[in-house]
Amino acid sequence: MKNATGESAPTHVLDLLQANMDVLPNALSRIAKYVLEHPEMVIHQSVTELGSFSGSGEASIVRLCRSLGFRGYRDFKMALAMELSRPAGLHSAATEASPYAPVRQGFEQSLAEASGTLDAPGLAQAAAILLRSRRIDIYGAGLSSLSADMLTYRLLRLGLPAFSFRDAHIAHEVAHGLDADCAAVAFSLSGLTDDTVRFLRSARHARARAIAVTGRAASPVAEAADLVIRLAGLRSRNASGPLAPLTANIFLIECLGAELARQRMAPL
């Protein structure tokens, strides 16, 4: 595909956005996050409408498009529309015959990325913190709330005092019960969720150890944490569907469970 100047323009827009999420300024990351979560809507939106829905200015949208190699928003939107019209990741005749192949491949991709980039030292440090905590508060907003619930279940099965919250206000209100012997864990795909940032800041204000699991290391959520576990595979949008990012978090949660069991069995 060529843009209006005859130069080659990128064709894999969603992958390009995902790959650059960690280095984009926060203002541009918010736009990228919205596009990754709502690509089918974006191809029908004007630059003014996208600005309104993403909470950004038109100049920031154009700046994002140009930073990714597009002449402007029109070229960006055309490339995105072409990408959405293509079947994703079909490699053989047998695979093409199955309408569910992109679903399987999307989950496999998330798992492969998570496995290949797992932060083992960070996971070991997190396990050590959780084992000595008298209380563990866990929070996630939106899709990440499911990850918070799963981690809570896993820790309770291990006999650890874990509590998950779906309401940010309740999580903030009960933070007064935290202290230096407690821990707080937050999940955030984008690292930009304001409620998650406030949750971690409240925990740190109470002197609890704050742990963030995020797909974006350079983010407000990461800055609010004492320990950051960055995990690839936490895609805000995946061809396999909106639940695909949970694959990476489930993998991390099970690895954390294994690490907790290993440290418990280690000789003193």
C-alpha positions as CSV (number, residue, x, y, z in Angstrom):
1,M,0.0,0.0,0.0
2,K,1.3,3.5,-0.9
3,N,0.3,6.8,0.7
4,A,-0.6,10.0,-1.2
5,T,3.1,10.8,-1.8
6,G,3.8,7.4,-3.4
7,E,5.7,6.1,-0.4
8,S,5.1,2.7,1.1
9,A,2.8,2.9,4.1
10,P,2.6,0.3,6.9
11,T,0.0,-2.4,6.4
12,H,-0.1,-4.1,9.8
13,V,-1.5,-1.2,11.8
14,L,-2.7,-3.0,14.9
15,D,0.7,-4.8,15.4
16,L,2.5,-1.5,14.8
17,L,0.3,0.2,17.5
18,Q,0.9,-2.6,19.9
19,A,4.7,-2.6,19.3
20,N,4.9,1.1,20.0
21,M,2.6,1.4,23.0
22,D,5.6,1.2,25.4
23,V,7.5,4.1,23.8
24,L,4.7,6.5,22.8
25,P,4.0,9.5,25.0
26,N,1.0,9.0,27.2
27,A,-1.2,11.3,25.1
28,L,-0.6,9.2,22.0
29,S,-0.8,6.0,23.9
30,R,-4.4,6.8,24.9
31,I,-5.3,7.1,21.2
32,A,-3.5,3.9,20.4
33,K,-5.3,2.1,23.2
34,Y,-8.7,3.3,21.9
35,V,-7.8,2.2,18.3
36,L,-6.6,-1.3,19.5
37,E,-9.8,-1.8,21.5
38,H,-12.3,-0.4,18.9
39,P,-10.7,-0.7,15.4
40,E,-14.0,-1.5,13.8
41,M,-15.4,1.8,15.0
42,V,-12.4,3.8,14.2
43,I,-12.6,3.1,10.4
44,H,-16.0,4.8,10.4
45,Q,-15.0,7.8,12.5
46,S,-13.8,11.2,11.5
47,V,-10.7,12.6,13.1
48,T,-13.0,14.8,15.2
49,E,-15.1,11.8,16.4
50,L,-12.0,9.8,17.2
51,G,-10.7,12.8,19.2
52,S,-13.9,13.0,21.1
53,F,-14.1,9.3,21.9
54,S,-10.5,8.9,22.9
55,G,-10.3,12.1,24.8
56,S,-7.6,13.5,22.6
57,G,-7.0,16.5,20.3
58,E,-7.0,16.2,16.5
59,A,-3.4,17.4,16.4
60,S,-2.4,14.4,18.6
61,I,-4.2,12.0,16.3
62,V,-2.3,13.3,13.3
63,R,0.9,13.2,15.2
64,L,0.3,9.6,16.1
65,C,-0.4,8.7,12.5
66,R,2.7,10.4,11.2
67,S,4.9,8.8,13.9
68,L,3.8,5.4,12.6
69,G,4.7,6.2,9.0
70,F,1.4,7.5,7.6
71,R,0.9,10.8,5.8
72,G,-2.2,11.5,7.9
73,Y,-5.3,10.2,9.5
74,R,-6.9,9.3,6.1
75,D,-4.0,7.0,5.1
76,F,-4.0,5.5,8.6
77,K,-7.7,4.7,8.5
78,M,-7.5,3.2,5.0
79,A,-4.7,0.9,6.1
80,L,-6.6,-0.1,9.2
81,A,-9.7,-0.9,7.1
82,M,-7.7,-3.1,4.7
83,E,-6.1,-4.9,7.7
84,L,-9.5,-5.7,9.2
85,S,-10.8,-7.0,5.9
86,R,-8.0,-9.7,5.7
87,P,-8.3,-13.1,7.4
88,A,-5.7,-13.2,10.2
89,G,-2.9,-15.8,10.3
90,L,-4.2,-18.5,8.0
91,H,-1.2,-20.6,6.8
92,S,-2.6,-23.7,5.2
93,A,-5.6,-25.1,3.3
94,A,-6.7,-27.1,6.3
95,T,-6.4,-24.0,8.6
96,E,-8.3,-21.8,6.1
97,A,-11.1,-24.3,6.2
98,S,-11.7,-23.7,9.9
99,P,-13.6,-20.5,10.8
100,Y,-12.1,-20.8,14.3
101,A,-8.4,-20.9,13.3
102,P,-7.8,-17.2,14.0
103,V,-9.2,-17.8,17.5
104,R,-6.7,-20.6,18.3
105,Q,-3.8,-18.8,16.7
106,G,-4.6,-15.6,18.7
107,F,-4.5,-17.5,22.0
108,E,-1.3,-19.4,20.9
109,Q,0.3,-16.1,20.0
110,S,-0.5,-14.5,23.4
111,L,0.8,-17.6,25.2
112,A,4.0,-17.7,23.1
113,E,4.7,-14.0,23.7
114,A,4.0,-14.3,27.4
115,S,6.3,-17.4,27.8
116,G,9.1,-15.8,25.8
117,T,9.2,-12.6,27.8
118,L,8.3,-13.8,31.3
119,D,10.1,-11.8,34.0
120,A,11.3,-14.7,36.1
121,P,13.3,-12.5,38.6
122,G,10.3,-10.2,39.0
123,L,8.0,-13.1,39.6
124,A,10.3,-14.5,42.2
125,Q,10.5,-11.2,44.0
126,A,6.7,-10.9,43.9
127,A,6.3,-14.4,45.3
128,A,8.6,-13.5,48.2
129,I,6.5,-10.4,49.0
130,L,3.2,-12.2,48.8
131,L,4.4,-15.1,51.1
132,R,5.2,-12.7,53.9
133,S,2.1,-10.5,53.5
134,R,-0.7,-10.7,56.1
135,R,-3.1,-9.3,53.5
136,I,-3.1,-9.0,49.7
137,D,-5.4,-6.6,48.0
138,I,-5.9,-7.2,44.2
139,Y,-7.5,-4.9,41.7
140,G,-8.1,-4.6,37.9
141,A,-10.5,-2.5,35.9
142,G,-12.6,-3.8,33.0
143,L,-11.1,-6.9,31.5
144,S,-8.3,-6.9,34.0
145,S,-10.8,-7.4,36.8
146,L,-11.1,-11.0,35.6
147,S,-7.4,-11.5,36.0
148,A,-7.6,-10.0,39.6
149,D,-10.4,-12.5,40.4
150,M,-8.3,-15.4,39.0
151,L,-5.2,-14.4,41.0
152,T,-7.3,-14.1,44.1
153,Y,-8.7,-17.6,43.6
154,R,-5.2,-19.0,43.0
155,L,-3.7,-17.4,46.1
156,L,-6.7,-18.5,48.3
157,R,-6.1,-22.0,47.1
158,L,-2.5,-21.7,48.4
159,G,-3.8,-20.5,51.8
160,L,-2.8,-16.8,51.3
161,P,-5.1,-13.9,52.5
162,A,-6.1,-12.5,49.2
163,F,-9.0,-10.1,48.4
164,S,-10.1,-8.8,45.0
165,F,-12.0,-5.6,44.3
166,R,-14.0,-4.6,41.2
167,D,-15.1,-1.2,42.6
168,A,-12.2,1.2,42.7
169,H,-13.9,3.4,45.4
170,I,-14.3,0.4,47.7
171,A,-10.7,-0.6,47.2
172,H,-9.6,3.0,48.0
173,E,-11.8,3.1,51.2
174,V,-10.5,-0.1,52.6
175,A,-6.9,0.8,51.9
176,H,-6.6,2.3,55.4
177,G,-6.3,-1.3,56.7
178,L,-3.1,-1.8,54.8
179,D,0.3,-1.4,56.3
180,A,4.0,-2.4,55.7
181,D,3.1,-6.1,56.2
182,C,0.6,-6.0,53.3
183,A,0.8,-6.1,49.5
184,A,-1.3,-4.7,46.6
185,V,-1.4,-6.2,43.1
186,A,-2.9,-4.5,40.1
187,F,-3.5,-5.7,36.6
188,S,-3.5,-3.2,33.7
189,L,-3.2,-4.0,30.0
190,S,-2.4,-0.5,28.9
191,G,-0.9,0.9,32.1
192,L,-3.0,4.0,31.7
193,T,-6.1,3.3,33.8
194,D,-6.6,6.1,36.3
195,D,-8.5,4.0,38.9
196,T,-5.6,1.4,38.9
197,V,-3.1,4.2,39.4
198,R,-5.0,5.5,42.4
199,F,-5.3,2.0,43.8
200,L,-1.5,1.5,43.8
201,R,-0.8,5.0,45.1
202,S,-3.2,4.4,48.0
203,A,-1.5,1.1,48.8
204,R,2.0,2.8,48.8
205,H,0.7,5.6,50.9
206,A,-0.3,3.0,53.5
207,R,3.3,1.6,53.2
208,A,2.1,-1.6,51.5
209,R,4.2,-3.1,48.7
210,A,2.6,-2.3,45.4
211,I,3.0,-4.7,42.4
212,A,1.8,-3.9,38.9
213,V,1.3,-6.5,36.1
214,T,1.1,-4.6,32.8
215,G,1.9,-4.8,29.1
216,R,3.5,-1.3,29.2
217,A,6.5,-0.8,31.5
218,A,6.8,3.0,30.9
219,S,3.3,4.0,32.1
220,P,1.5,5.8,35.0
221,V,0.5,2.4,36.5
222,A,4.2,1.3,36.5
223,E,5.3,4.5,38.0
224,A,2.8,4.0,40.9
225,A,4.2,0.6,41.7
226,D,7.2,-0.7,43.8
227,L,7.6,-3.7,41.5
228,V,6.6,-4.0,37.9
229,I,6.1,-7.3,36.0
230,R,5.9,-6.5,32.3
231,L,4.3,-9.3,30.3
232,A,4.0,-9.4,26.5
233,G,0.9,-11.0,25.1
234,L,-1.4,-8.6,27.0
235,R,-2.8,-7.3,23.7
236,S,-5.6,-4.7,24.0
237,R,-7.1,-6.1,20.9
238,N,-6.5,-9.5,19.3
239,A,-7.9,-11.3,16.3
240,S,-9.1,-14.1,18.5
241,G,-11.4,-11.9,20.5
242,P,-11.4,-9.6,23.6
243,L,-10.6,-12.4,26.0
244,A,-7.3,-13.4,24.4
245,P,-5.2,-11.1,26.7
246,L,-6.3,-13.2,29.6
247,T,-4.2,-16.1,28.2
248,A,-1.0,-14.2,29.2
249,N,-2.3,-13.4,32.6
250,I,-3.4,-17.0,33.3
251,F,0.0,-18.1,32.3
252,L,1.7,-15.6,34.7
253,I,-0.7,-16.5,37.5
254,E,0.1,-20.2,37.2
255,C,3.8,-19.5,37.0
256,L,3.5,-17.3,40.2
257,G,1.6,-20.2,41.9
258,A,4.5,-22.5,41.0
259,E,7.0,-20.0,42.3
260,L,5.1,-19.6,45.6
261,A,5.1,-23.4,46.0
262,R,8.8,-23.6,45.2
263,Q,9.7,-20.9,47.7
264,R,7.6,-22.5,50.4
265,M,9.4,-25.8,49.9
266,A,12.9,-24.2,49.9
267,P,15.0,-24.9,53.0
268,L,15.3,-22.1,55.4
